[in-house]
Amino acid sequence: MLKILHFADAHIDMANYGRHDAESGLPLRVIDFLKSLDTIIDTAIDEKVDLVIFAGDAYKDRNPAPTFQREWGRRIIRLSKAGIPTILLVGNHDLSPALGRAHAIQEFNTLEVPHVHVISKPTFLRPEDIGGLPLQILALPWISRSGLLAHLGYQAGSAQKAGQVYEELEIRLTELIHGWIEQIDPALPAIFTAHASIQGAVYGAERTVMLGSDLVLPGSLVRDSHFDYVALGHIHKPQDLNDGAHPPIIYPGSIERIDFGEAADDKFFVIANVARGNTEVEWRQLTGIRSFIDRSIILDTKEGIDRRLREALPAVDQLQGAIVRLVIEYPRDWEPLIDDASLREYAQGAFEFHLVKRPQVEARVRLPEDHTLGSMSALELLDLYWRASHTKKKDMEKLKQMASEVIADVRGRIENE
């Protein structure tokens, strides 16, 4: 039985909240991601796993800063020095859309780092390709739309629709994978790994960071009984698409919370003990993950607004070190009743506090009784619009004066023609 560590979607340069660490110069949020990555690397080395599979998206950006590449490289080199075979799939955030450009984890191939295998195109790895491990790996990295068009023979600027391209690619990939399946040695366990969307998977909030349309592979393709484990990346929500059945089809999810859409999600990596026809999966929860707190309130009365806004948030001790968002909906006229400074003082222990104010205006402009649009003058219609938009009275007077001058000027020009 082989012990496999599987993780995905590290996005270590996701520095969209907070400040920088004075000592290292790194964004504090990047340090959060690196702590989770360190836990994963430490586990692989301490428990002497036979293989590490990273199923794509080392970064959030296909052009990561050298500092972030250094931090990722330091950790992968630890696996290399420990002699642990490591599979790195190229994910959509690691891949440039321009053909011929290097991807974000290219350096491991360029420098021929021992035991590290970067998968940038569909590949069938046999024991001799992975240090003699008695294992077969069918590996599918992310394939860009431009890459698809080139592979399928379409010219740049082709009017071919994305849906048609992906449909044809799905057929080609299915044929390729079925061809590989026919070559599988039935005496050895087989793993399928991909950075892709699988039909039936539940998406998390990473839809806000994914770029472009997805190729969606059919669930039947990965449920093939020839596979003993399916190691996936690209979807941030942890899930087993074949729960309780063989093979396990696992998205471990991202290693840290990306945004408020993942506020309720725990984070994991996976240890899989893989044997032919029998795989045991152990979900390892990552601890010390920074909290995201997302609350909202609709104000429907002027009474006790300050108290109600504070009650919409957790207790002060629960806000410590958290990334917090409070969304407030209220009639626009109540704007002066909301004490921003008091709320920020209450949440001062938070890592970051986002106060999102959404003043509401009446969606429809109502005409006075016994009036139609055709019976009203231009100034009357403008007055109706300004009142419906809650324009301040002093501003309305100025606007009326300006509108009267413009209308008079236009009329004068028409009469003189």
Backbone hydrogen bonds, N-H to C=O, Kabsch-Sander energy under -0.5 kcal/mol:
donor,donor_aa,acceptor,acceptor_aa,energy
2,L,274,V,-2.7
4,I,2,L,-0.7
4,I,272,A,-3.1
5,L,51,L,-2.7
6,H,4,I,-0.5
6,H,270,V,-2.8
7,F,53,I,-2.2
8,A,253,G,-0.6
9,D,56,G,-2.5
10,A,57,D,-1.2
11,H,57,D,-1.8
12,I,58,A,-2.3
14,M,11,H,-1.5
15,A,13,D,-1.9
21,D,26,L,-3.4
25,G,21,D,-2.2
28,L,19,R,-3.4
29,R,17,Y,-0.5
31,I,27,P,-1.8
32,D,28,L,-1.6
33,F,29,R,-1.7
34,L,30,V,-2.4
35,K,31,I,-2.2
36,S,32,D,-1.6
37,L,33,F,-2.2
38,D,34,L,-2.7
39,T,35,K,-2.0
40,I,36,S,-1.9
41,I,37,L,-2.6
42,D,38,D,-3.1
43,T,39,T,-2.1
44,A,40,I,-2.2
45,I,41,I,-2.1
46,D,42,D,-3.3
47,E,43,T,-2.4
48,K,45,I,-0.9
49,V,44,A,-1.9
50,D,3,K,-2.3
51,L,3,K,-1.3
52,V,85,P,-2.3
53,I,5,L,-3.2
54,F,52,V,-0.5
54,F,87,I,-3.1
55,A,7,F,-2.4
55,A,53,I,-0.6
68,F,65,A,-0.7
69,Q,65,A,-2.0
70,R,66,P,-2.4
71,E,67,T,-1.8
72,W,68,F,-2.3
73,G,69,Q,-2.8
74,R,70,R,-2.4
75,R,71,E,-1.1
76,I,72,W,-2.1
77,I,73,G,-2.6
78,R,74,R,-1.0
79,L,75,R,-1.1
80,S,76,I,-1.9
81,K,77,I,-2.9
82,A,78,R,-1.5
83,G,80,S,-1.5
84,I,79,L,-2.2
86,T,115,H,-3.1
87,I,52,V,-3.0
88,L,86,T,-0.5
88,L,117,H,-2.9
89,L,54,F,-2.6
89,L,87,I,-0.6
90,V,119,I,-2.1
91,G,89,L,-0.6
94,D,91,G,-1.1
95,L,91,G,-0.7
101,R,98,A,-1.5
104,A,94,D,-2.9
106,Q,103,H,-1.5
108,F,105,I,-1.0
109,N,106,Q,-1.3
110,T,106,Q,-2.2
111,L,107,E,-2.7
112,E,109,N,-0.8
113,V,108,F,-2.1
116,V,113,V,-1.6
117,H,86,T,-3.2
117,H,115,H,-0.6
118,V,116,V,-0.6
119,I,88,L,-3.0
119,I,117,H,-0.5
120,S,118,V,-0.7
123,T,139,A,-2.5
125,L,123,T,-0.6
125,L,137,I,-3.2
129,D,126,R,-2.3
130,I,126,R,-0.7
130,I,127,P,-1.2
132,G,127,P,-2.6
133,L,127,P,-0.6
133,L,130,I,-1.2
135,L,133,L,-2.6
136,Q,189,P,-1.7
137,I,125,L,-2.5
138,L,191,I,-3.0
139,A,123,T,-3.2
139,A,137,I,-0.7
140,L,193,T,-2.6
142,W,90,V,-2.7
144,S,142,W,-0.5
148,L,144,S,-2.4
149,L,145,R,-2.5
150,A,146,S,-2.2
151,H,147,G,-2.6
152,L,148,L,-2.5
153,G,149,L,-0.5
153,G,150,A,-0.9
154,Y,149,L,-2.9
158,S,155,Q,-1.6
165,V,161,K,-2.3
166,Y,162,A,-3.0
167,E,163,G,-2.1
168,E,164,Q,-2.3
169,L,165,V,-2.6
170,E,166,Y,-2.7
171,I,167,E,-1.6
172,R,168,E,-2.2
173,L,169,L,-3.3
174,T,170,E,-2.5
175,E,171,I,-2.1
176,L,172,R,-2.3
177,I,173,L,-3.1
178,H,174,T,-2.5
179,G,175,E,-1.9
180,W,176,L,-2.0
181,I,177,I,-2.7
182,E,178,H,-1.6
183,Q,179,G,-0.6
183,Q,180,W,-1.6
184,I,180,W,-0.6
184,I,181,I,-1.2
188,L,185,D,-1.9
191,I,136,Q,-2.9
192,F,229,Y,-2.2
193,T,138,L,-2.9
193,T,191,I,-0.5
194,A,231,A,-1.7
195,H,140,L,-2.1
196,A,194,A,-0.8
196,A,233,G,-1.4
197,S,215,L,-1.1
199,Q,217,L,-3.1
201,A,198,I,-2.2
203,Y,201,A,-0.6
207,R,204,G,-1.1
208,T,205,A,-2.5
209,V,206,E,-2.3
210,M,206,E,-1.8
216,V,214,D,-0.6
217,L,197,S,-2.9
217,L,215,L,-0.6
221,L,218,P,-1.1
222,V,218,P,-0.7
222,V,219,G,-0.6
223,R,219,G,-1.2
227,F,224,D,-1.8
228,D,190,A,-3.5
229,Y,190,A,-0.9
230,V,248,P,-2.2
231,A,192,F,-2.1
231,A,229,Y,-0.5
232,L,230,V,-0.7
232,L,250,I,-2.6
233,G,194,A,-1.7
236,H,234,H,-0.5
239,Q,251,Y,-2.4
241,L,239,Q,-0.6
241,L,249,I,-2.9
243,D,240,D,-1.0
245,A,242,N,-2.5
250,I,230,V,-2.5
250,I,248,P,-0.6
251,Y,239,Q,-2.8
254,S,236,H,-1.0
255,I,9,D,-1.3
262,E,259,D,-2.0
263,A,260,F,-1.7
265,D,262,E,-1.4
268,F,252,P,-0.7
268,F,254,S,-0.5
269,F,284,R,-1.8
270,V,6,H,-2.5
271,I,282,E,-2.7
272,A,4,I,-3.0
272,A,270,V,-0.5
273,N,280,E,-2.9
274,V,2,L,-3.1
274,V,272,A,-0.8
275,A,278,N,-1.7
278,N,275,A,-2.0
280,E,273,N,-2.3
282,E,271,I,-2.8
284,R,269,F,-2.9
284,R,282,E,-0.6
285,Q,283,W,-0.7
286,L,267,K,-3.1
293,I,323,I,-2.8
294,D,292,F,-0.5
295,R,293,I,-0.5
295,R,325,R,-2.7
297,I,327,V,-2.4
299,L,297,I,-0.6
299,L,329,E,-3.0
300,D,298,I,-0.6
305,I,302,K,-0.8
308,R,304,G,-2.6
309,L,305,I,-2.4
310,R,306,D,-2.0
311,E,307,R,-2.2
312,A,308,R,-1.1
313,L,310,R,-1.4
318,Q,315,A,-1.1
319,L,315,A,-0.8
319,L,316,V,-1.0
320,Q,316,V,-0.6
320,Q,317,D,-0.5
321,G,349,G,-2.5
322,A,319,L,-2.0
323,I,291,S,-2.7
324,V,322,A,-0.6
324,V,352,E,-3.1
325,R,293,I,-2.5
326,L,354,H,-2.7
327,V,295,R,-2.3
328,I,326,L,-0.5
328,I,356,V,-2.9
329,E,297,I,-2.4
330,Y,358,R,-1.2
332,R,360,Q,-1.7
334,W,331,P,-2.3
335,E,332,R,-1.7
337,L,334,W,-1.9
338,I,335,E,-1.6
339,D,337,L,-0.6
340,D,338,I,-1.2
343,L,339,D,-1.7
344,R,340,D,-2.5
345,E,341,A,-2.0
346,Y,342,S,-2.0
347,A,343,L,-1.9
348,Q,345,E,-1.3
350,A,347,A,-2.0
351,F,322,A,-1.8
352,E,322,A,-1.6
354,H,324,V,-2.9
355,L,353,F,-0.6
356,V,326,L,-2.8
356,V,354,H,-0.7
357,K,355,L,-0.7
358,R,328,I,-3.2
358,R,356,V,-0.5
360,Q,330,Y,-3.1
366,R,364,R,-0.6
371,H,368,P,-1.4
375,S,372,T,-0.9
376,M,373,L,-1.2
381,L,377,S,-2.2
382,L,378,A,-2.3
383,D,379,L,-2.5
384,L,380,E,-2.0
385,Y,381,L,-2.2
386,W,382,L,-2.6
387,R,383,D,-2.1
388,A,384,L,-2.1
389,S,385,Y,-1.7
390,H,387,R,-1.3
391,T,386,W,-2.6
396,M,392,K,-2.4
397,E,393,K,-2.0
398,K,394,K,-1.5
399,L,395,D,-2.6
400,K,396,M,-2.9
401,Q,397,E,-2.0
402,M,398,K,-2.3
403,A,399,L,-2.9
404,S,400,K,-2.6
405,E,401,Q,-2.0
406,V,402,M,-2.2
407,I,403,A,-2.8
408,A,404,S,-2.5
409,D,405,E,-2.3
410,V,406,V,-2.3
411,R,407,I,-2.5
412,G,408,A,-2.3
413,R,409,D,-1.9
414,I,410,V,-2.2
415,E,411,R,-2.4
416,N,412,G,-1.5
417,E,413,R,-0.7
417,E,414,I,-0.9
